[in-house]
């Protein structure tokens, strides 16, 4: 999967000179449903899969970009919070139900590349995309506001754009976002690695200037 992402990003970078010469600028916004993957934990002699399970969250984001023919290059930011459903005690394995305040927040800052597939005489244009950047992850469990961690992140996605007017495109898409693992304290162990990811279904609007 990382090889596919690298291929998409290299293609986008190689296309930058031609895109920036005669590109159409745009802004975009989106909102949807975020299905956070179960978090696993490792380190300090501990390894637990599915340590934390999450409820569905509501991701939202915005971006600014340039479009030239089939290629789009974009800088984007997004944010989502997922409440915690279940948590395992890392020492005993006993599972507890999350409180109403237990949650994880993920903010991403990405450079994205898109390829739009034009369909002749159609207002519909499917696309694929990939992005790399950073994610700030902030767990909040049992009232302990753990320090936020900023880590490398990547994403892959696909979707379809529907031309609603000369300037407006309705966007329906899917994103898989994967921040790198981050370190948190657990009991007497100062730092262990924890990871999560999110599969997001999004609806958005793109305005071409």
ZABAKE-372810 format. One record per residue (C-alpha): residue in three letters; x, y, z negated. Coordinates in nm, 3 decimals, decimal comma. Layout:
<sites>
   code        c1        c2        c3
    ALA         X         Y         Z
...
</sites>
This chain:
<sites>
   code        c1        c2        c3
    UNK     0,000     0,000     0,000
    UNK     0,286     0,237    -0,081
    UNK     0,435     0,163     0,263
    UNK     0,108     0,267     0,429
    UNK     0,102     0,584     0,223
    UNK     0,460     0,666     0,322
    UNK     0,377     0,613     0,690
    UNK     0,082     0,853     0,670
    UNK     0,283     1,119     0,489
    UNK     0,582     1,095     0,726
    UNK     0,347     1,136     1,023
    UNK     0,196     1,441     0,859
    UNK     0,533     1,598     0,781
    UNK     0,656     1,543     1,138
    UNK     0,343     1,718     1,264
    UNK     0,388     2,031     1,049
    UNK     0,560     2,247     1,316
    UNK     0,285     2,191     1,575
    UNK     0,002     2,221     1,324
    UNK     0,114     2,552     1,177
    UNK     0,152     2,721     1,516
    UNK    -0,214     2,719     1,617
    UNK    -0,398     2,575     1,320
    UNK    -0,743     2,656     1,186
    UNK    -0,741     2,731     0,811
    UNK    -1,013     2,587     0,589
    UNK    -1,125     2,556     0,228
    UNK    -1,304     2,258     0,076
    UNK    -1,479     2,147    -0,238
    UNK    -1,609     1,810    -0,357
    UNK    -1,781     1,631    -0,643
    UNK    -1,874     1,268    -0,701
    UNK    -1,844     0,959    -0,917
    UNK    -1,514     0,842    -1,067
    UNK    -1,467     0,477    -1,162
    UNK    -1,152     0,465    -1,376
    UNK    -0,967     0,133    -1,374
    UNK    -0,907    -0,044    -1,704
    UNK    -0,590     0,074    -1,876
    UNK    -0,313    -0,174    -1,958
    UNK    -0,033    -0,132    -2,210
    UNK     0,324    -0,261    -2,221
    UNK     0,638    -0,199    -2,425
    UNK     0,776    -0,255    -2,771
    UNK     0,713    -0,627    -2,743
    UNK     0,344    -0,566    -2,664
    UNK     0,168    -0,638    -2,336
    UNK    -0,211    -0,607    -2,318
    UNK    -0,425    -0,605    -2,006
    UNK    -0,757    -0,420    -2,010
    UNK    -0,669    -0,238    -2,329
    UNK    -0,923     0,036    -2,253
    UNK    -1,234     0,029    -2,037
    UNK    -1,408     0,345    -1,924
    UNK    -1,750     0,479    -1,839
    UNK    -1,817     0,644    -1,503
    UNK    -1,690     1,001    -1,480
    UNK    -1,762     1,298    -1,254
    UNK    -1,455     1,411    -1,055
    UNK    -1,452     1,744    -0,876
    UNK    -1,192     1,930    -0,679
    UNK    -1,102     2,190    -0,419
    UNK    -0,844     2,231    -0,146
    UNK    -0,701     2,468     0,113
    UNK    -0,562     2,340     0,439
    UNK    -0,482     2,373     0,806
    UNK    -0,638     2,175     1,091
    UNK    -0,502     2,131     1,442
    UNK    -0,673     1,878     1,670
    UNK    -0,682     1,547     1,479
    UNK    -0,440     1,641     1,203
    UNK    -0,512     1,818     0,876
    UNK    -0,258     1,918     0,610
    UNK    -0,390     2,023     0,271
    UNK    -0,297     2,131    -0,081
    UNK    -0,561     2,013    -0,328
    UNK    -0,638     1,995    -0,698
    UNK    -0,892     1,778    -0,878
    UNK    -1,011     1,706    -1,229
    UNK    -1,206     1,429    -1,395
    UNK    -1,291     1,305    -1,743
    UNK    -1,396     0,950    -1,821
    UNK    -1,542     0,864    -2,161
    UNK    -1,398     0,550    -2,318
    UNK    -1,631     0,252    -2,335
    UNK    -1,423    -0,013    -2,520
    UNK    -1,080    -0,016    -2,685
    UNK    -0,878    -0,319    -2,799
    UNK    -0,664    -0,296    -3,110
    UNK    -0,315    -0,348    -2,958
    UNK    -0,199    -0,543    -3,265
    UNK    -0,500    -0,766    -3,333
    UNK    -0,684    -0,769    -2,999
    UNK    -1,013    -0,682    -3,171
    UNK    -1,237    -0,473    -2,943
    UNK    -1,410    -0,157    -3,059
    UNK    -1,673     0,063    -2,897
    UNK    -1,546     0,410    -2,814
    UNK    -1,686     0,707    -3,001
    UNK    -1,866     0,985    -2,821
    UNK    -1,549     1,195    -2,819
    UNK    -1,303     0,929    -2,695
    UNK    -1,202     1,009    -2,340
    UNK    -0,923     1,039    -2,086
    UNK    -0,876     1,343    -1,863
    UNK    -0,684     1,338    -1,535
    UNK    -0,586     1,649    -1,339
    UNK    -0,414     1,603    -1,001
    UNK    -0,220     1,838    -0,776
    UNK    -0,166     1,681    -0,433
    UNK    -0,027     1,741    -0,086
    UNK    -0,254     1,551     0,154
    UNK    -0,241     1,453     0,519
    UNK    -0,553     1,355     0,717
    UNK    -0,614     1,207     1,058
    UNK    -0,961     1,272     1,205
    UNK    -1,093     1,032     1,470
    UNK    -1,303     1,232     1,716
    UNK    -1,603     1,053     1,869
    UNK    -1,703     1,188     2,208
    UNK    -2,033     1,379     2,212
    UNK    -2,078     1,316     1,840
    UNK    -2,083     1,540     1,535
    UNK    -1,941     1,258     1,324
    UNK    -1,563     1,219     1,275
    UNK    -1,426     0,936     1,059
    UNK    -1,088     0,998     0,894
    UNK    -0,810     0,837     0,693
    UNK    -0,588     1,021     0,449
    UNK    -0,299     0,990     0,207
    UNK    -0,143     1,216    -0,050
    UNK     0,140     1,250    -0,299
    UNK     0,186     1,485    -0,592
    UNK     0,147     1,495    -0,969
    UNK    -0,115     1,402    -1,226
    UNK    -0,152     1,532    -1,580
    UNK    -0,304     1,259    -1,796
    UNK    -0,446     1,341    -2,140
    UNK    -0,583     1,057    -2,358
    UNK    -0,799     1,148    -2,658
    UNK    -0,867     0,840    -2,872
    UNK    -1,003     0,817    -3,229
    UNK    -0,982     1,191    -3,262
    UNK    -0,606     1,183    -3,196
    UNK    -0,539     1,433    -2,919
    UNK    -0,233     1,265    -2,768
    UNK     0,003     1,494    -2,583
    UNK    -0,069     1,525    -2,213
    UNK     0,175     1,359    -1,973
    UNK     0,254     1,475    -1,621
    UNK     0,359     1,193    -1,388
    UNK     0,400     1,119    -1,018
    UNK     0,074     1,029    -0,842
    UNK    -0,040     0,907    -0,501
    UNK    -0,372     0,851    -0,332
    UNK    -0,525     0,688    -0,026
    UNK    -0,869     0,744     0,117
    UNK    -1,109     0,730     0,406
    UNK    -1,439     0,889     0,492
    UNK    -1,646     1,067     0,750
    UNK    -1,700     1,431     0,835
    UNK    -2,032     1,551     0,975
    UNK    -2,032     1,880     1,169
    UNK    -2,327     2,070     1,020
    UNK    -2,253     2,397     1,201
    UNK    -1,969     2,570     1,385
    UNK    -1,787     2,635     1,058
    UNK    -1,926     2,384     0,809
    UNK    -1,842     2,013     0,780
    UNK    -2,011     1,783     0,531
    UNK    -1,761     1,530     0,394
    UNK    -1,841     1,187     0,249
    UNK    -1,541     0,989     0,136
    UNK    -1,359     0,746    -0,090
    UNK    -1,031     0,808    -0,277
    UNK    -0,810     0,568    -0,471
    UNK    -0,592     0,775    -0,703
    UNK    -0,301     0,617    -0,890
    UNK    -0,100     0,816    -1,146
    UNK     0,224     0,660    -1,265
    UNK     0,242     0,496    -1,607
    UNK     0,277     0,733    -1,904
    UNK     0,406     0,686    -2,257
    UNK     0,196     0,707    -2,574
    UNK     0,263     0,620    -2,942
    UNK     0,095     0,307    -3,083
    UNK     0,111     0,248    -3,459
    UNK     0,475     0,229    -3,568
    UNK     0,593     0,203    -3,206
    UNK     0,691     0,553    -3,090
    UNK     0,633     0,499    -2,718
    UNK     0,469     0,234    -2,500
    UNK     0,367     0,257    -2,136
    UNK    -0,001     0,287    -2,045
    UNK    -0,150     0,310    -1,697
    UNK    -0,479     0,381    -1,529
    UNK    -0,614     0,463    -1,183
    UNK    -0,947     0,572    -1,039
    UNK    -1,168     0,483    -0,743
    UNK    -1,376     0,788    -0,653
    UNK    -1,676     0,832    -0,426
    UNK    -1,703     1,197    -0,321
    UNK    -1,936     1,432    -0,138
    UNK    -1,801     1,767    -0,027
    UNK    -1,815     2,064     0,204
    UNK    -1,538     2,199     0,427
    UNK    -1,551     2,553     0,568
    UNK    -1,338     2,626     0,875
    UNK    -1,244     2,990     0,927
</sites>
